[in-house]
Amino acid sequence: MSSIEIGFVSLILMLFLIYAGMHVAVALTLLSFMGVWLIKGDPIIASNLLAQAASDAIASHIFGVVPLFVLMGFLVAIADIGKDSFEVANQVFRRLRGGLGIATVAANAIFAAITGISIASAAVFTRVAVPEMIRFGHKPKFAVGVVAGSSVLGMLIPPSLLMILYGFLSEQSVGSLFIAGIIPGIVLSVAYSLYILIMAYIAPNYIGNVGSGVGTESKMSLLQMVVKILPILILILLVLGGIYSGFFTATDGGAVGALGSLVIALARRKLSWSKFWQVLVETGHVTVSVSFLIIAANIFTRMLALSGMPQFLVGAMASAGFGFYTFLIIYILMVLLLGTIIDSSSIMMIVLPLMLPIAMNFGVNLIWFGVVTVIAVEIGLLTPPFGLSVYVIKSTLDNPLIGLGDIFAGAAPFALIMLFVLFLIIAFPALSLILL
C-alpha cells in the first residue's frame, strides 16, 4: 500500500469510527499513529514523531488565550450580563413589531462581543429571552428559533473560540481574524432582524403576538439603560479595544477580559465560592477538550503531510480543471455534512488539515477563508441530528411541551439566513477584509 493510499484509507476509517461513536480526538490520534507506522514501517519512529507533534501543538504561551476567553465567557454568564443586554435591547426595540425577537438578536450580538462560546449564549438567552417571549404571546417555536439562531453570533463576533482554533491551525493572526469577523457578524445580526421584522408584517401568525410595546412592563430611563449597559461596554472596550489598538496581544486580551469579568461578577455579588468553583471546573473541561482536539489535529496534519495526500489532491484538482470556486463548493458541502454529526471544533480539526494546503495553493486569503469556515461550521449548530445549540436550549429550557423537533424547526430559517450570508461573504470578500 502506497503512502497516498494510506492517507485515503485513514480518512475513510476516520469517518467510520466517528459514525460508530468514537471520540473525534481519539480517532484522529489512533489513525495518525497507525498511518505513520505503516508509512515508516517502525512503531518507534511513529511514537517519537507523534509525541513531538503533541508537544509542539500547545507548547506556546499563545495557547493561553483559549482558557482565558472561555473563563471570561462563563464569568459574564454568571454575572447576568446577558440579562442586562436583553433588557436594554428590549427597551430600545420595544415599539417595533416583533421587537422582542429583534431585542434577542441585538442582545446576543452584544453578549457575543464579550464571550466567544455559542453554547454559553444559547444557555443564557434560553433562560432570559424565551420565557419573556412566550409570556407575551409569541409562539414557542419562534422563541426558541430566535435564541438558537442568534446564539451562533458568539462564534462569529469577536472574541471567538473557533477563530482562535482556526488561527492555531492556519498559523494566522488571531487579532486579524477577530477584526475580520466584525462586519460579517453585524451583517448576520441585521439579516436576522430584518427577517423577524418582515415576518412580523407578512406572517404574524408564525411569530405570535407582534404588537409594539410588548415585553416591557416598565419603561427604563436613559440613565438606567446606561447603568445596565456600562459594564458591558467597558469590558468590550478593554478587551477588543486593547487588541485592535495593538496595546496588547489576543492572549493578554483574554487575561484582561477574564479579570474584568471577575471584577464585575464580584461587584454584582453574583459569584459565590461554589459558583466560582463550578466556573473553573467548566473552564477546565472545555479547555482540556479543545486541547485534546488541537493535539490530535496537529498529529493528523503531520501524518497527512507525510503521506503526500494533500499534494496529490492539489495535483488532481489541477489536472481535472477544478477552479477555486469548485473547490470552495466541495469544501462547504463537506463542512455542512459533518455539521450534522459532530461539533464545530471537531469539524475544523478534521477538514482544515486536509483543505488548508489546497486553499493555499489557490492563493486564498486565509483570513477571509477563516471567516467563511467559521460561518459554514456554525450552521452545523442548528442542523439535525446533532445541532449542539438546539440540545443546549432543550436541556436549559426543561419544558416538555417544547420538543427537539420544535427547536430545529424554529432554527431552520435562521440556518438558511446564515447560508445566504455565507454566500454574500464569498461574493464580496471585502466585507470581512475591509477593516484590516
Secondary structure per residue as TSV (DSSP state, phi and psi in degrees):
chain	resnum	aa	ss	phi	psi
A	1	M	-	360.0	128.5
A	2	S	-	-75.2	167.5
A	3	S	H	-62.0	-41.0
A	4	I	H	-64.9	-40.8
A	5	E	H	-63.1	-37.7
A	6	I	H	-61.1	-41.5
A	7	G	H	-61.4	-44.4
A	8	F	H	-66.1	-43.6
A	9	V	H	-61.8	-38.1
A	10	S	H	-60.7	-41.6
A	11	L	H	-64.2	-44.2
A	12	I	H	-64.1	-44.0
A	13	L	H	-65.8	-34.3
A	14	M	H	-61.1	-48.2
A	15	L	H	-62.6	-40.2
A	16	F	H	-62.2	-45.7
A	17	L	H	-65.8	-38.6
A	18	I	H	-66.3	-44.3
A	19	Y	H	-62.4	-31.1
A	20	A	T	-76.3	-9.3
A	21	G	T	108.8	2.7
A	22	M	-	-73.8	141.7
A	23	H	-	-59.3	139.1
A	24	V	H	-56.4	-46.7
A	25	A	H	-64.4	-37.8
A	26	V	H	-65.1	-43.7
A	27	A	H	-62.7	-44.5
A	28	L	H	-62.4	-44.7
A	29	T	H	-65.7	-46.1
A	30	L	H	-61.4	-47.4
A	31	L	H	-69.0	-32.9
A	32	S	H	-64.0	-45.6
A	33	F	H	-61.6	-47.5
A	34	M	H	-64.5	-38.4
A	35	G	H	-64.4	-47.2
A	36	V	H	-64.9	-37.9
A	37	W	H	-59.9	-46.8
A	38	L	H	-67.6	-37.0
A	39	I	H	-69.7	-45.1
A	40	K	H	-90.0	-19.8
A	41	G	S	73.9	19.1
A	42	D	-	-148.6	117.6
A	43	P	H	-67.2	-26.3
A	44	I	H	-67.5	-44.7
A	45	I	H	-61.3	-42.1
A	46	A	H	-61.3	-43.4
A	47	S	H	-63.3	-45.7
A	48	N	H	-65.5	-42.9
A	49	L	H	-63.8	-43.3
A	50	L	H	-72.6	-33.4
A	51	A	H	-64.4	-40.8
A	52	Q	H	-66.3	-40.1
A	53	A	H	-63.0	-40.0
A	54	A	H	-63.9	-41.0
A	55	S	H	-66.2	-43.4
A	56	D	H	-66.5	-27.6
A	57	A	H	-61.5	-41.9
A	58	I	H	-127.6	12.1
A	59	A	-	-83.7	59.6
A	60	S	S	-152.1	144.1
A	61	H	G	-65.8	-21.1
A	62	I	G	-60.7	-32.4
A	63	F	G	-63.7	-20.1
A	64	G	G	-59.9	-14.8
A	65	V	H	-65.3	-28.1
A	66	V	H	-65.1	-59.8
A	67	P	H	-63.4	-30.4
A	68	L	H	-67.8	-45.4
A	69	F	H	-72.3	-32.5
A	70	V	H	-64.3	-45.1
A	71	L	H	-60.3	-42.9
A	72	M	H	-59.5	-43.7
A	73	G	H	-62.1	-44.1
A	74	F	H	-68.1	-36.2
A	75	L	H	-68.0	-41.2
A	76	V	H	-70.0	-28.0
A	77	A	H	-67.0	-42.3
A	78	I	H	-64.3	-34.3
A	79	A	T	-78.9	5.1
A	80	D	T	63.9	26.3
A	81	I	H	-67.3	-34.9
A	82	G	H	-62.1	-40.3
A	83	K	H	-63.5	-44.0
A	84	D	H	-63.5	-40.4
A	85	S	H	-59.8	-43.2
A	86	F	H	-65.8	-42.8
A	87	E	H	-64.1	-41.7
A	88	V	H	-69.2	-44.9
A	89	A	H	-62.9	-38.2
A	90	N	H	-63.1	-38.9
A	91	Q	H	-64.3	-39.9
A	92	V	H	-68.9	-40.4
A	93	F	H	-103.0	14.1
A	94	R	T	-64.7	-24.3
A	95	R	T	-89.8	-5.5
A	96	L	S	-86.6	148.3
A	97	R	T	-67.9	132.6
A	98	G	T	73.2	22.0
A	99	G	H	-60.7	-33.9
A	100	L	H	-66.0	-39.0
A	101	G	H	-65.6	-44.2
A	102	I	H	-64.5	-37.5
A	103	A	H	-62.8	-37.3
A	104	T	H	-64.6	-42.5
A	105	V	H	-63.6	-45.8
A	106	A	H	-63.5	-41.8
A	107	A	H	-65.6	-38.2
A	108	N	H	-65.5	-36.9
A	109	A	H	-64.6	-41.6
A	110	I	H	-65.8	-45.3
A	111	F	H	-63.5	-34.8
A	112	A	H	-64.3	-27.1
A	113	A	T	-74.7	-4.8
A	114	I	T	-129.2	4.9
A	115	T	-	-148.2	137.6
A	116	G	-	-103.0	22.9
A	117	I	-	-125.0	118.4
A	118	S	H	-64.2	-36.3
A	119	I	H	-66.4	-28.9
A	120	A	H	-66.5	-43.1
A	121	S	H	-62.5	-43.4
A	122	A	H	-61.2	-43.8
A	123	A	H	-66.9	-44.4
A	124	V	H	-64.8	-50.2
A	125	F	H	-80.2	-15.4
A	126	T	H	-65.5	-40.2
A	127	R	H	-75.1	-33.4
A	128	V	H	-90.6	-51.9
A	129	A	H	-89.8	-39.5
A	130	V	H	-61.1	-49.6
A	131	P	H	-59.9	-37.1
A	132	E	H	-64.8	-45.8
A	133	M	H	-66.0	-42.1
A	134	I	H	-65.8	-39.2
A	135	R	H	-62.0	-31.8
A	136	F	T	-100.3	23.2
A	137	G	T	94.9	3.4
A	138	H	B	-75.6	147.9
A	139	K	-	-65.9	135.5
A	140	P	H	-55.1	-39.8
A	141	K	H	-61.2	-41.2
A	142	F	H	-68.0	-42.5
A	143	A	H	-60.2	-49.5
A	144	V	H	-71.1	-29.6
A	145	G	H	-65.2	-41.7
A	146	V	H	-62.3	-45.0
A	147	V	H	-64.4	-44.3
A	148	A	H	-62.5	-46.9
A	149	G	H	-63.8	-46.7
A	150	S	H	-76.5	-15.7
A	151	S	H	-65.0	-26.6
A	152	V	G	-68.1	-15.8
A	153	L	G	-60.4	-23.9
A	154	G	G	-63.7	-22.4
A	155	M	G	-100.0	-5.8
A	156	L	T	-107.5	-48.9
A	157	I	S	-75.0	127.3
A	158	P	S	-67.6	152.0
A	159	P	S	-76.6	144.4
A	160	S	-	-130.6	128.0
A	161	L	H	-63.8	-38.8
A	162	L	H	-65.5	-37.2
A	163	M	H	-68.5	-33.5
A	164	I	H	-63.2	-45.4
A	165	L	H	-63.1	-43.0
A	166	Y	H	-61.8	-40.3
A	167	G	H	-60.0	-41.7
A	168	F	H	-62.3	-46.7
A	169	L	H	-72.0	-33.3
A	170	S	H	-99.3	-5.7
A	171	E	T	60.2	41.2
A	172	Q	-	-108.2	160.2
A	173	S	-	-67.2	124.0
A	174	V	H	-64.3	-38.4
A	175	G	H	-60.7	-42.5
A	176	S	H	-65.3	-38.4
A	177	L	H	-64.3	-40.2
A	178	F	H	-59.4	-47.4
A	179	I	H	-62.3	-40.8
A	180	A	H	-65.6	-22.8
A	181	G	T	-84.9	-9.0
A	182	I	H	-64.7	-58.6
A	183	I	H	-66.1	-44.0
A	184	P	H	-57.2	-36.8
A	185	G	H	-64.7	-40.9
A	186	I	H	-67.5	-42.0
A	187	V	H	-60.2	-43.8
A	188	L	H	-64.8	-40.4
A	189	S	H	-62.4	-44.3
A	190	V	H	-64.7	-41.0
A	191	A	H	-61.9	-43.3
A	192	Y	H	-59.3	-47.2
A	193	S	H	-63.6	-41.2
A	194	L	H	-64.5	-38.7
A	195	Y	H	-61.1	-45.9
A	196	I	H	-63.3	-42.7
A	197	L	H	-64.0	-44.4
A	198	I	H	-65.3	-43.9
A	199	M	H	-64.1	-32.0
A	200	A	H	-63.7	-26.4
A	201	Y	H	-96.2	-40.0
A	202	I	H	-94.6	-21.8
A	203	A	-	-143.2	62.1
A	204	P	H	-60.7	-26.8
A	205	N	H	-67.0	-27.4
A	206	Y	H	-68.6	-37.1
A	207	I	H	-84.8	-41.1
A	208	G	B	110.8	-138.7
A	209	N	-	-71.6	110.5
A	210	V	-	-114.9	14.8
A	211	G	-	-61.8	145.5
A	212	S	T	-68.5	151.7
A	213	G	T	85.0	0.7
A	214	V	T	-81.4	159.1
A	215	G	T	88.1	2.9
A	216	T	-	-135.1	108.3
A	217	E	S	-78.3	-32.4
A	218	S	S	-137.3	134.3
A	219	K	-	-75.6	130.0
A	220	M	-	-86.0	144.7
A	221	S	-	-77.5	166.8
A	222	L	H	-60.4	-38.9
A	223	L	H	-64.5	-41.6
A	224	Q	H	-63.6	-39.2
A	225	M	H	-64.6	-41.3
A	226	V	H	-64.2	-42.3
A	227	V	H	-62.0	-39.3
A	228	K	H	-71.1	-38.3
A	229	I	H	-91.3	-15.9
A	230	L	H	-58.1	-46.8
A	231	P	H	-58.8	-37.0
A	232	I	H	-64.8	-47.3
A	233	L	H	-62.7	-39.2
A	234	I	H	-63.3	-42.9
A	235	L	H	-65.0	-43.0
A	236	I	H	-62.7	-44.0
A	237	L	I	-63.7	-40.8
A	238	L	I	-63.6	-48.6
A	239	V	I	-79.3	-63.6
A	240	L	I	-70.6	-37.2
A	241	G	I	-61.5	-42.6
A	242	G	H	-65.8	-38.7
A	243	I	H	-69.4	-48.1
A	244	Y	H	-69.6	-30.2
A	245	S	T	-79.6	-10.2
A	246	G	T	82.0	11.0
A	247	F	S	-69.2	-34.6
A	248	F	S	-150.1	167.9
A	249	T	-	-79.3	174.0
A	250	A	H	-62.8	-36.2
A	251	T	H	-65.1	-44.6
A	252	D	H	-61.8	-38.6
A	253	G	H	-62.0	-37.6
A	254	G	H	-63.1	-40.3
A	255	A	H	-66.3	-43.2
A	256	V	H	-63.6	-42.9
A	257	G	H	-64.5	-41.9
A	258	A	H	-63.1	-43.3
A	259	L	H	-65.0	-45.1
A	260	G	H	-61.9	-43.5
A	261	S	H	-67.1	-33.3
A	262	L	H	-64.7	-43.5
A	263	V	H	-62.6	-43.4
A	264	I	H	-63.9	-44.5
A	265	A	H	-62.1	-40.3
A	266	L	H	-69.0	-41.8
A	267	A	H	-63.2	-32.1
A	268	R	T	-88.9	0.7
A	269	R	T	56.4	41.5
A	270	K	-	-101.8	-3.3
A	271	L	-	-120.0	100.8
A	272	S	-	-87.9	171.3
A	273	W	H	-61.7	-39.3
A	274	S	H	-66.5	-41.6
A	275	K	H	-67.5	-38.3
A	276	F	H	-64.5	-41.4
A	277	W	H	-63.8	-40.2
A	278	Q	H	-61.3	-42.6
A	279	V	H	-61.5	-44.0
A	280	L	H	-64.1	-41.3
A	281	V	H	-64.8	-44.4
A	282	E	H	-64.6	-38.7
A	283	T	H	-61.7	-42.5
A	284	G	H	-62.6	-42.6
A	285	H	H	-61.3	-47.4
A	286	V	H	-64.1	-43.7
A	287	T	H	-64.1	-44.2
A	288	V	H	-64.2	-41.7
A	289	S	H	-60.7	-46.4
A	290	V	H	-65.6	-41.6
A	291	S	H	-60.3	-45.1
A	292	F	H	-60.2	-42.3
A	293	L	H	-65.3	-42.0
A	294	I	H	-63.9	-43.5
A	295	I	H	-62.0	-47.3
A	296	A	H	-62.9	-41.1
A	297	A	H	-65.9	-38.5
A	298	N	H	-63.5	-42.4
A	299	I	H	-63.7	-45.1
A	300	F	H	-63.7	-38.2
A	301	T	H	-59.9	-44.3
A	302	R	H	-67.0	-37.3
A	303	M	H	-65.0	-43.8
A	304	L	H	-64.1	-41.4
A	305	A	H	-61.9	-39.1
A	306	L	H	-67.4	-32.9
A	307	S	H	-75.5	-21.3
A	308	G	T	81.2	10.1
A	309	M	H	-65.4	-45.3
A	310	P	H	-57.8	-43.5
A	311	Q	H	-63.5	-37.6
A	312	F	H	-62.8	-42.8
A	313	L	H	-65.6	-38.0
A	314	V	H	-61.1	-46.6
A	315	G	H	-64.6	-39.0
A	316	A	H	-64.9	-42.0
A	317	M	H	-65.6	-39.0
A	318	A	H	-65.7	-43.5
A	319	S	H	-70.7	-28.4
A	320	A	T	-81.6	-6.7
A	321	G	T	80.1	17.0
A	322	F	-	-68.2	129.5
A	323	G	-	-90.5	-178.8
A	324	F	H	-62.9	-41.9
A	325	Y	H	-70.6	-29.6
A	326	T	H	-65.0	-44.1
A	327	F	H	-60.0	-42.8
A	328	L	H	-65.0	-39.1
A	329	I	H	-63.4	-44.0
A	330	I	H	-60.8	-43.1
A	331	Y	H	-62.3	-47.5
A	332	I	H	-65.6	-42.1
A	333	L	H	-61.7	-38.6
A	334	M	H	-63.4	-43.7
A	335	V	H	-65.1	-43.7
A	336	L	H	-64.1	-38.6
A	337	L	H	-65.3	-44.8
A	338	L	H	-65.2	-29.1
A	339	G	T	-64.2	-16.7
A	340	T	T	-81.1	-12.4
A	341	I	T	-127.0	-23.5
A	342	I	S	-134.7	169.1
A	343	D	-	-78.6	169.4
A	344	S	H	-60.8	-48.6
A	345	S	H	-60.1	-42.5
A	346	S	H	-64.3	-37.8
A	347	I	H	-58.3	-47.0
A	348	M	H	-63.3	-39.4
A	349	M	H	-66.5	-28.6
A	350	I	H	-83.6	-49.1
A	351	V	H	-84.4	-33.6
A	352	L	H	-64.7	-43.2
A	353	P	H	-56.7	-29.7
A	354	L	H	-85.4	-39.7
A	355	M	H	-93.7	-25.3
A	356	L	H	-59.7	-44.7
A	357	P	H	-59.3	-36.5
A	358	I	H	-68.6	-43.4
A	359	A	H	-61.5	-41.5
A	360	M	H	-64.3	-34.8
A	361	N	H	-64.9	-30.5
A	362	F	T	-80.5	-3.4
A	363	G	T	74.2	29.7
A	364	V	-	-71.7	144.1
A	365	N	-	-71.4	113.9
A	366	L	H	-72.4	-19.1
A	367	I	H	-69.7	-49.0
A	368	W	H	-61.2	-41.9
A	369	F	H	-61.8	-33.5
A	370	G	H	-65.5	-41.8
A	371	V	H	-64.2	-44.4
A	372	V	H	-59.3	-43.2
A	373	T	H	-62.5	-46.3
A	374	V	H	-62.7	-43.7
A	375	I	H	-63.4	-45.8
A	376	A	H	-62.8	-42.0
A	377	V	H	-65.1	-39.4
A	378	E	H	-68.7	-23.7
A	379	I	H	-58.6	-31.9
A	380	G	T	-62.8	-20.2
A	381	L	T	-68.1	-16.5
A	382	L	S	-113.1	-3.7
A	383	T	S	-103.2	141.4
A	384	P	T	-74.9	158.0
A	385	P	T	-90.9	-9.8
A	386	F	T	-82.6	-65.6
A	387	G	-	41.7	71.3
A	388	L	H	-55.9	-43.2
A	389	S	H	-61.0	-36.4
A	390	V	H	-64.1	-42.3
A	391	Y	H	-68.8	-35.6
A	392	V	H	-63.9	-43.6
A	393	I	H	-63.3	-43.9
A	394	K	H	-61.7	-45.0
A	395	S	H	-70.7	-33.3
A	396	T	H	-75.4	-36.9
A	397	L	H	-70.3	-40.7
A	398	D	-	52.3	47.7
A	399	N	-	-123.0	108.0
A	400	P	T	-63.8	-18.0
A	401	L	T	-77.5	-16.1
A	402	I	S	-112.2	107.2
A	403	G	-	-90.3	173.2
A	404	L	H	-60.3	-38.2
A	405	G	H	-60.6	-38.4
A	406	D	H	-64.3	-41.3
A	407	I	H	-69.6	-42.6
A	408	F	H	-62.4	-41.3
A	409	A	H	-65.3	-41.4
A	410	G	H	-66.7	-31.7
A	411	A	H	-83.4	-17.1
A	412	A	H	-55.7	-47.1
A	413	P	H	-60.9	-33.5
A	414	F	H	-72.9	-32.2
A	415	A	H	-65.3	-39.3
A	416	L	H	-66.5	-37.6
A	417	I	H	-64.7	-39.1
A	418	M	H	-61.0	-40.1
A	419	L	H	-64.0	-39.8
A	420	F	H	-62.8	-45.7
A	421	V	H	-65.0	-36.2
A	422	L	H	-58.4	-47.5
A	423	F	H	-66.2	-31.2
A	424	L	H	-65.4	-42.8
A	425	I	H	-67.1	-35.2
A	426	I	H	-68.3	-42.0
A	427	A	H	-71.4	-32.7
A	428	F	-	-127.6	79.1
A	429	P	T	-57.1	-25.2
A	430	A	H	-61.1	-22.4
A	431	L	H	-59.7	-30.6
A	432	S	H	-99.7	-16.3
A	433	L	H	-110.1	-7.9
A	434	I	T	-64.5	-29.0
A	435	L	T	-84.8	-10.5
A	436	L	-	-79.5	360.0
